[in-house]
């Protein structure tokens, strides 16, 4: 599978590492990080707009895929989710319907790439992810 992230539930050590990164990114200023699902197999990292919370999932860690999304670091993944939260705080109402959901994903990745704590590699992966999401949107709307 080309776009697969980690599916194995996180250990306590990995969850603590994610909490440290969330704090480093300034995530606590935007919204809480809910770790209640992180140890579950196949759990998803996501921003829940209706609760203004980011859920930490097993897929916060990269997987075996070749795409920017599947290989981005856990810091880039958390920055992406923080991008959703930051955009929501600025008044953007996220769409959950295809194909416009792809634009929301692209915008969150672009927003995230401006975090000063990211490496140039993480920024590149986020920009490449945004490009991929826009390309998918273009293909869906033809």
C-alpha positions in Angstrom: 0.0 0.0 0.0 1.4 3.4 -1.0 -0.1 5.6 1.7 0.0 3.7 4.9 1.1 5.0 8.3 1.8 3.0 11.4 -1.1 0.9 12.6 0.3 -0.6 15.8 -1.0 1.0 19.0 1.5 3.3 20.8 3.5 2.4 23.9 3.4 4.7 27.0 6.9 5.9 26.0 5.7 6.8 22.5 2.6 8.6 23.9 4.9 10.6 26.3 7.1 11.5 23.3 4.1 12.8 21.4 3.0 14.9 24.4 6.4 16.5 24.5 6.3 17.3 20.8 2.8 18.7 21.2 4.0 21.0 23.9 7.1 22.0 21.8 4.8 22.8 18.9 2.7 25.0 21.1 -0.3 22.7 20.7 -1.6 23.2 24.2 -2.3 26.9 23.4 -4.6 25.8 20.5 -6.4 22.7 21.9 -5.9 19.7 24.1 -4.2 16.5 22.9 -6.4 13.5 23.8 -4.4 10.3 24.1 -7.2 8.0 25.1 -7.2 6.1 21.8 -3.4 6.1 21.1 -2.7 2.6 22.4 -5.4 1.1 20.2 -4.5 -0.7 16.9 -5.4 1.3 13.8 -6.4 4.4 15.7 -6.4 7.7 13.8 -4.7 11.0 14.7 -7.2 13.7 13.9 -8.6 17.1 14.8 -12.2 17.0 16.0 -13.6 20.4 15.3 -16.8 19.8 17.2 -14.8 19.2 20.4 -11.8 21.4 19.5 -9.4 18.5 20.4 -6.7 16.6 18.6 -7.0 12.8 19.1 -3.6 11.0 19.1 -3.7 7.8 17.2 -1.3 5.0 16.2 -0.9 6.6 12.8 1.0 9.6 14.2 4.1 7.6 13.5 5.2 7.1 9.9 4.6 3.8 8.1 6.0 1.9 5.2 4.5 4.0 2.4 6.3 6.1 -0.2 4.1 9.1 -0.2 4.9 12.3 1.7 1.8 11.7 3.9 2.8 8.1 4.9 6.4 9.0 5.6 6.2 12.3 7.4 7.6 12.4 10.9 5.4 12.4 14.0 6.4 16.0 14.5 5.1 16.9 11.0 2.0 14.9 11.6 1.2 16.6 14.9 2.0 20.0 13.3 -0.5 19.2 10.5 -3.2 18.5 13.0 -2.3 21.7 14.8 -2.7 23.4 11.5 -6.3 22.3 11.4 -6.8 23.5 15.0 -5.1 26.9 14.3 -7.2 27.4 11.1 -10.4 26.6 13.0 -9.5 29.1 15.7 -9.1 31.7 12.9 -12.6 31.0 11.8 -12.2 28.4 9.0 -15.1 26.0 9.1 -13.6 22.7 7.9 -15.4 20.8 5.2 -15.7 17.0 5.6 -17.1 16.4 2.1 -15.1 15.3 -0.9 -13.5 16.7 -2.9 -13.1 20.0 -0.9 -11.9 18.0 2.1 -8.7 17.6 0.1 -8.2 21.4 -0.1 -8.7 21.6 3.7 -6.0 18.9 4.1 -3.6 20.8 1.8 -4.2 24.1 3.6 -3.5 22.4 7.0 -0.2 21.1 5.7 0.8 24.5 4.3 -0.2 26.2 7.6 1.9 23.6 9.5 5.0 24.1 7.5 5.5 27.5 9.0 6.2 26.1 12.5 9.6 27.4 13.5 10.5 24.1 15.3 10.2 21.9 12.2 13.3 20.7 10.3 13.6 21.5 6.6 12.8 17.8 5.9 9.5 18.1 7.8 8.6 21.3 6.0 9.4 19.7 2.6 7.2 16.7 3.5 4.3 19.0 4.5 4.6 21.0 1.3 4.8 17.8 -0.8 1.7 16.5 1.0 -0.2 19.7 0.3 0.8 19.4 -3.4 -0.5 15.8 -3.4 -3.8 16.8 -1.9 -4.3 19.6 -4.4 -3.5 17.2 -7.3 -6.1 14.8 -5.9 -8.6 17.6 -5.7 -7.9 18.6 -9.3 -8.4 15.0 -10.4 -11.6 14.7 -8.4 -13.1 17.9 -9.9 -12.4 17.2 -13.6 
